[in-house]
Amino acid sequence: MNSHASLPLDAVPGAGMGSLLRLTLALFLSYLAVALSLSAMSVHVAHDLGLGNALSGLAVAIPFLSTILTRGYAGSYSDRAAGKACAMRGLILYTVANLICLGSVWFAGFGTWPTYGVLLAGRLLLGLGESLTVIGISAWGMAMAGPARSGRVLAMVGLAMYGAFAVGGPLGLAVLETHGFSALMLLCATLPLVGLLMAITLPATAPHAGKRASFWQVLWQIRREGVVVGLQGVGFAVIGAFMPLYFLARSWPHAGLGLTCFGAGFVLMRLVCGHLPDKVGGFLVAKWSIAVAAIGQYLLWQTSSPALALAGALLTGLGCSMIFPSMGLEAVRRVPPQLRGMAIGGFAAYQDMAYGATGPLAGLLADQYGYASVFLAGALCATAGFLLVMRRR
C-alpha cells in the first residue's frame, strides 16, 4: 500500500492538479475504446456480417444496457475496494472485451450467428468495463482531491468522456474503412492499457469504513439530484437523435453540425467553469445551467433558420455541461464517505435511463407532431428540472 494511501491529494508530495490531469487523460484514452467502435460497429454488423439495421442497433446499444445494469455493482465494488482497484479492473475488462470482439472474426468459418454472438458477448463485457472504469476513476479522483474539489473531478471526468466521443466517432470510421475491423478492435484493446500504465503509479486511497446500504436505498436518497440530471439529459438525447432529421425535413444545410455545436458549448463550459460547483455550490450552478439549456431547447422548437437552430444547440450544450458535476456534487454530499462510489453509480444511472427512454418516446412524439415537438419536450423537461432545483434549494 502506498504510504500516502489514505491521505487527501493536497497532502501527497508531488501530487496535485497534475495527478487529476493524468487521471483525466487516462480516462480519455480508455474511453476511446467505447467511442471508436460506436459508429463503426453498426457498419461492421450491417455490411461485413450482412445483418439488418435492428441487429446493428443492438450491437451498438447493448454496452449501454450492460452499463445501466452494472452501475450498482461498480459503485459497491468501488466503495469496498476503493476507486483505484475498481478503475484498474475496469481498464483490464475494456481490453478483454475488445479482444473478444476481435476474436469474433475467427468464428467467421462457423457462420454469421456464432460470429455475431461472440461480438455481443464482447460488447456486453465492454459495458461492465465502462461502469467500473468511470465510477472507479471518479471515486478515486474525489478521494485524492478531497471533498473541496469533488465538483471539479466530476467535471473533468465528463470532459474526458465527451471529448472521447467527439474524437472517436469519425476516427473509428476512418480506421474501419482504411485498415478493417480487426485493426480497429486491436486499437480499442490497446488504448485502455495505455491508460492503465498512465494511472497505475498514482497513489491509491483507502476505502472508507462504515455501514453499507443497498443500491436501491442510495438511489432513493439521491432521487432529487438524479431526476434533475435525467431531465437535462433529454435535451442532449433529442439533439443527437433528431436534429439531423429536423434539418433534412426543412431542407436546411449542415444537418450534421447540431451535435458539433452542442459538443463545442459543452466542452467550452467545462473548461472555463469546471471549478464553479466547488466554489459557489452545486445548486446555484445547476440553476443557471439548466435555465440556459431550457432556453436553447425553446429556441430549437421555435427556430425559423438553421443558424438559430445551431445557436439553440450551442446554448443547450453550454447549459447541460455543468449540470452533471453540479448535481453530482450535491448527490455525493448527501451520502457518507463509504457510499460515495455507489452514489456516483446511482447518479449516473438516472442519466443513463433518461438517455435510453428518450429515443423511442421522442420518436413517437415526432411521428405524431413533427420534429419540432421533441425540442419542446426537451425544453419542458429542462424547465421541470429548473423548478426542482429551485425547490431543493
C-alpha positions in Angstrom: 0.0 0.0 0.0 1.3 3.4 -0.9 2.4 5.4 2.2 0.0 8.2 1.2 -2.9 5.9 0.5 -5.3 7.4 3.0 -4.3 11.0 2.6 -6.0 13.7 0.6 -4.3 14.7 -2.7 -3.2 18.0 -1.3 -1.1 16.1 1.3 0.6 13.8 -1.2 4.0 15.1 -2.1 4.3 15.9 -5.8 0.6 15.4 -6.4 -1.9 18.0 -7.3 -3.7 19.1 -10.4 -1.2 17.1 -12.5 -2.4 13.9 -11.0 -6.0 14.8 -11.8 -5.0 15.6 -15.3 -3.3 12.2 -15.6 -6.4 10.5 -14.5 -8.5 12.6 -17.0 -6.1 11.7 -19.9 -6.1 8.0 -18.8 -10.0 8.0 -18.9 -10.0 9.8 -22.3 -7.7 7.3 -23.9 -9.5 4.3 -22.4 -13.0 5.7 -23.2 -11.9 5.9 -26.9 -12.3 2.1 -26.7 -16.0 2.8 -26.5 -16.2 5.8 -28.8 -14.1 4.4 -31.6 -16.4 1.4 -32.0 -19.7 3.3 -31.6 -20.3 4.3 -35.2 -18.1 1.6 -36.7 -19.9 -1.3 -35.0 -23.2 -0.7 -36.9 -21.3 -0.5 -40.2 -19.5 -3.7 -39.5 -22.6 -5.6 -38.5 -24.7 -4.4 -41.4 -22.1 -4.5 -44.1 -19.5 -7.1 -43.1 -21.8 -9.5 -41.4 -24.8 -8.8 -43.7 -27.3 -8.3 -40.8 -30.1 -5.8 -40.7 -30.4 -2.4 -39.0 -32.1 -3.8 -35.9 -29.2 -6.2 -35.1 -26.7 -3.4 -35.9 -28.5 -1.2 -33.5 -28.5 -3.9 -30.8 -24.7 -4.3 -31.2 -24.3 -0.6 -30.7 -26.7 -0.3 -27.8 -26.0 -3.4 -25.7 -23.0 -2.0 -23.9 -25.1 0.9 -22.6 -27.7 -1.6 -21.3 -24.9 -3.5 -19.6 -23.7 -0.3 -18.1 -27.1 0.6 -16.7 -27.4 -2.9 -15.1 -23.9 -2.8 -13.6 -23.9 0.7 -12.1 -24.8 -0.7 -8.7 -22.2 -3.4 -8.7 -19.5 -1.0 -9.8 -20.4 1.6 -7.1 -20.5 -1.1 -4.4 -17.1 -2.5 -5.5 -15.6 1.0 -5.6 -16.8 1.6 -2.0 -15.5 -1.8 -0.8 -12.1 -2.0 -2.7 -11.5 1.8 -3.3 -11.5 3.6 -6.5 -8.1 2.6 -7.9 -8.8 -1.1 -7.7 -12.2 -0.5 -9.3 -10.7 1.5 -12.1 -7.8 -0.9 -12.8 -10.3 -3.8 -13.1 -12.4 -1.8 -15.5 -9.5 -0.9 -17.7 -8.5 -4.5 -17.9 -12.0 -5.5 -18.8 -12.0 -2.9 -21.6 -9.1 -4.7 -23.1 -10.5 -8.2 -22.7 -13.9 -7.1 -24.1 -12.3 -5.7 -27.3 -10.1 -8.8 -27.7 -13.3 -10.9 -27.6 -14.8 -8.6 -30.3 -11.6 -9.1 -32.3 -11.9 -12.9 -31.7 -15.3 -12.9 -33.2 -13.6 -12.6 -36.6 -12.1 -16.1 -36.1 -15.6 -17.6 -35.9 -16.5 -16.5 -39.4 -16.0 -20.1 -40.6 -18.8 -21.2 -38.3 -21.3 -18.8 -39.8 -22.7 -15.4 -39.2 -24.6 -16.1 -36.0 -21.7 -17.5 -34.0 -19.7 -14.5 -35.1 -22.4 -12.1 -34.0 -22.9 -14.0 -30.7 -19.3 -13.6 -29.8 -19.4 -10.0 -30.8 -22.3 -9.3 -28.5 -20.6 -11.1 -25.6 -17.6 -8.7 -26.0 -19.9 -5.7 -26.2 -21.7 -6.8 -23.0 -18.4 -7.0 -21.2 -17.4 -3.6 -22.5 -20.4 -2.1 -20.7 -19.2 -3.6 -17.4 -15.8 -2.3 -18.0 -17.3 1.2 -18.6 -19.1 1.1 -15.3 -16.1 0.0 -13.3 -13.7 2.4 -15.1 -15.8 5.6 -14.9 -17.1 5.1 -11.4 -13.7 3.9 -10.2 -11.8 6.9 -11.6 -14.5 9.3 -10.3 -14.3 7.9 -6.8 -10.5 7.7 -6.9 -10.1 11.3 -8.1 -12.5 12.6 -5.4 -10.8 10.6 -2.7 -7.4 12.1 -3.8 -8.6 15.6 -4.4 -10.8 15.7 -1.2 -14.4 17.0 -0.8 -13.4 20.6 -1.6 -12.7 19.6 -5.2 -15.3 16.9 -5.9 -17.2 19.0 -8.4 -14.0 19.7 -10.4 -13.2 16.0 -10.5 -16.7 15.2 -11.9 -16.4 18.0 -14.5 -13.0 16.6 -15.7 -14.5 13.0 -15.9 -17.3 14.3 -18.1 -14.8 16.3 -20.2 -12.8 13.2 -20.9 -15.8 11.1 -21.9 -17.4 13.7 -24.2 -14.0 14.5 -25.7 -13.5 10.9 -26.5 -17.0 10.8 -28.2 -16.1 13.9 -30.2 -12.8 12.4 -31.5 -13.7 8.7 -31.5 -16.7 8.7 -33.9 -15.0 9.9 -37.1 -11.7 8.3 -36.2 -13.3 4.9 -35.7 -15.0 5.0 -39.1 -11.7 6.1 -40.7 -9.8 3.2 -39.2 -12.5 0.7 -40.2 -12.5 1.9 -43.8 -8.7 2.0 -44.2 -7.5 -0.9 -42.1 -10.5 -3.1 -41.3 -12.4 -4.3 -38.3 -9.6 -6.4 -36.8 -7.2 -3.4 -36.7 -9.9 -1.2 -35.1 -10.5 -3.8 -32.3 -6.8 -4.2 -31.8 -6.5 -0.4 -31.3 -9.5 -0.4 -29.0 -7.8 -3.2 -26.9 -4.5 -1.3 -26.7 -5.7 2.2 -25.6 -7.1 1.1 -22.2 -3.7 -0.5 -21.4 -2.0 2.9 -22.2 -4.5 4.5 -19.8 -3.8 1.9 -17.2 0.0 2.5 -17.4 -0.6 6.2 -17.1 -2.7 5.8 -13.9 -1.2 2.8 -12.2 1.6 4.8 -10.5 -0.8 7.3 -8.9 -1.4 6.8 -5.2 -4.2 4.5 -4.1 -6.7 5.7 -1.5 -8.0 3.5 1.3 -11.7 2.6 1.3 -13.8 4.2 4.0 -15.2 2.1 6.8 -18.8 2.3 7.9 -22.3 0.9 7.4 -23.2 0.0 3.9 -26.5 0.4 2.1 -28.2 -1.2 -0.8 -28.1 0.4 -4.3 -31.8 1.0 -4.2 -31.5 2.8 -0.9 -28.9 5.1 -2.3 -30.9 5.7 -5.5 -33.8 6.8 -3.3 -31.6 9.0 -1.2 -30.3 10.9 -4.2 -33.5 10.9 -6.2 -34.0 14.6 -6.5 -30.5 15.2 -7.8 -30.8 12.2 -10.1 -34.2 13.3 -11.5 -32.7 16.7 -12.3 -29.7 15.2 -14.2 -32.1 12.9 -16.0 -34.4 15.7 -17.1 -31.5 17.7 -18.5 -30.3 14.6 -20.4 -33.4 14.7 -22.6 -32.0 17.8 -24.4 -28.8 16.0 -25.4 -30.7 12.9 -26.4 -33.1 14.7 -28.7 -30.3 16.8 -30.4 -28.3 13.7 -31.0 -31.2 11.6 -32.4 -33.4 14.1 -34.2 -31.5 17.3 -35.1 -30.2 16.0 -38.4 -33.7 14.8 -39.3 -35.1 18.2 -38.3 -32.7 19.9 -40.7 -33.3 17.5 -43.5 -37.1 17.8 -43.1 -36.7 21.6 -43.6 -34.2 21.3 -46.4 -31.6 23.2 -44.4 -27.8 22.7 -44.9 -25.3 21.5 -42.4 -27.5 18.8 -40.9 -24.6 17.2 -39.1 -23.4 20.3 -37.2 -26.0 20.2 -34.4 -24.1 17.7 -32.2 -20.9 19.6 -33.1 -22.3 22.9 -31.7 -23.7 21.1 -28.7 -20.3 19.5 -28.0 -18.4 22.8 -28.5 -20.6 24.5 -25.9 -20.3 21.6 -23.6 -16.5 21.3 -23.7 -16.0 25.1 -23.5 -18.2 25.4 -20.4 -16.4 22.5 -18.7 -13.0 24.1 -19.3 -14.0 27.6 -18.2 -16.4 26.8 -15.3 -15.3 23.4 -14.1 -14.3 24.9 -10.7 -17.6 26.7 -10.0 -19.6 24.0 -8.2 -16.9 23.6 -5.6 -16.6 27.4 -5.2 -20.2 28.6 -5.2 -22.2 25.4 -4.7 -23.8 22.9 -6.9 -27.4 24.2 -6.7 -26.5 27.7 -7.8 -24.5 26.5 -10.8 -27.2 23.9 -11.7 -30.0 26.6 -11.5 -28.4 28.9 -14.1 -27.1 26.0 -16.2 -30.5 24.3 -16.7 -32.1 27.6 -17.4 -29.7 28.1 -20.3 -30.3 24.6 -21.5 -34.1 25.3 -21.5 -33.6 28.5 -23.5 -31.6 26.5 -26.1 -34.4 23.9 -26.4 -37.1 26.5 -26.7 -35.1 28.2 -29.4 -34.8 24.9 -31.3 -38.5 24.4 -31.0 -39.4 27.9 -32.4 -36.5 28.4 -34.8 -37.0 29.7 -38.3 -33.5 29.4 -39.7 -30.6 26.9 -39.5 -28.4 29.5 -37.8 -30.8 29.9 -34.9 -31.2 26.2 -34.6 -27.4 25.8 -34.3 -27.4 28.6 -31.7 -30.0 26.6 -29.8 -27.8 23.5 -29.9 -24.9 25.6 -28.7 -26.9 27.1 -25.8 -28.1 23.6 -24.9 -24.5 22.4 -24.7 -23.5 25.3 -22.6 -26.3 24.7 -20.2 -26.1 20.9 -20.0 -22.3 21.0 -19.4 -22.2 21.8 -15.7 -25.4 20.1 -14.5 -23.9 16.7 -14.1 -20.9 17.8 -12.0 -23.1 20.3 -10.0 -25.9 17.9 -9.1 -23.4 15.1 -8.8 -21.5 17.1 -6.2 -24.8 17.6 -4.2 -25.6 13.9 -4.6 -22.3 12.8 -3.2 -22.7 15.2 -0.3 -25.9 13.5 0.7 -24.3 10.2 1.5 -21.5 9.2 3.9 -18.0 8.7 2.5 -18.3 4.9 2.4 -21.2 5.2 0.0 -19.7 7.7 -2.5 -18.9 5.2 -5.2 -22.5 3.9 -5.1 -23.8 7.4 -5.1 -21.8 8.2 -8.3 -23.1 4.9 -9.9 -26.7 5.6 -8.9 -26.5 9.2 -10.1 -25.1 8.2 -13.5 -27.9 5.6 -13.8 -30.5 8.3 -13.7 -28.9 9.9 -16.7 -28.5 6.5 -18.4 -32.1 5.8 -18.0 -33.1 9.2 -19.4 -30.9 8.6 -22.5 -32.4 5.2 -23.0 -36.0 6.3 -22.7 -35.8 9.5 -24.7 -35.1 8.0 -28.1 -38.2 5.8 -28.5 -40.6 8.2 -26.7 -39.4 11.2 -28.6 -39.6 9.2 -31.8 -43.3 8.5 -31.2 -43.8 12.2 -30.5 -42.0 13.2 -33.7 -44.2 10.8 -35.7 -47.3 12.3 -34.3 -46.5 16.0 -34.1 -43.3 16.6 -36.1 -39.6 17.0 -35.2 -40.0 20.4 -33.6 -42.2 18.8 -30.9 -39.2 16.8 -29.5 -37.4 20.0 -28.7 -40.5 21.4 -26.9 -40.4 18.2 -24.8 -36.7 18.8 -24.1 -37.5 22.4 -23.1 -40.3 21.3 -20.8 -38.1 18.7 -19.1 -35.4 21.3 -18.6 -38.0 23.7 -17.1 -39.2 21.0 -14.8 -35.6 20.4 -13.7 -35.1 24.1 -13.0 -38.2 24.1 -10.8 -36.9 21.0 -8.9 -33.5 22.7 -8.3 -35.3 25.8 -7.0 -37.4 23.7 -4.7 -34.4 21.7 -3.5 -32.5 24.8 -2.6 
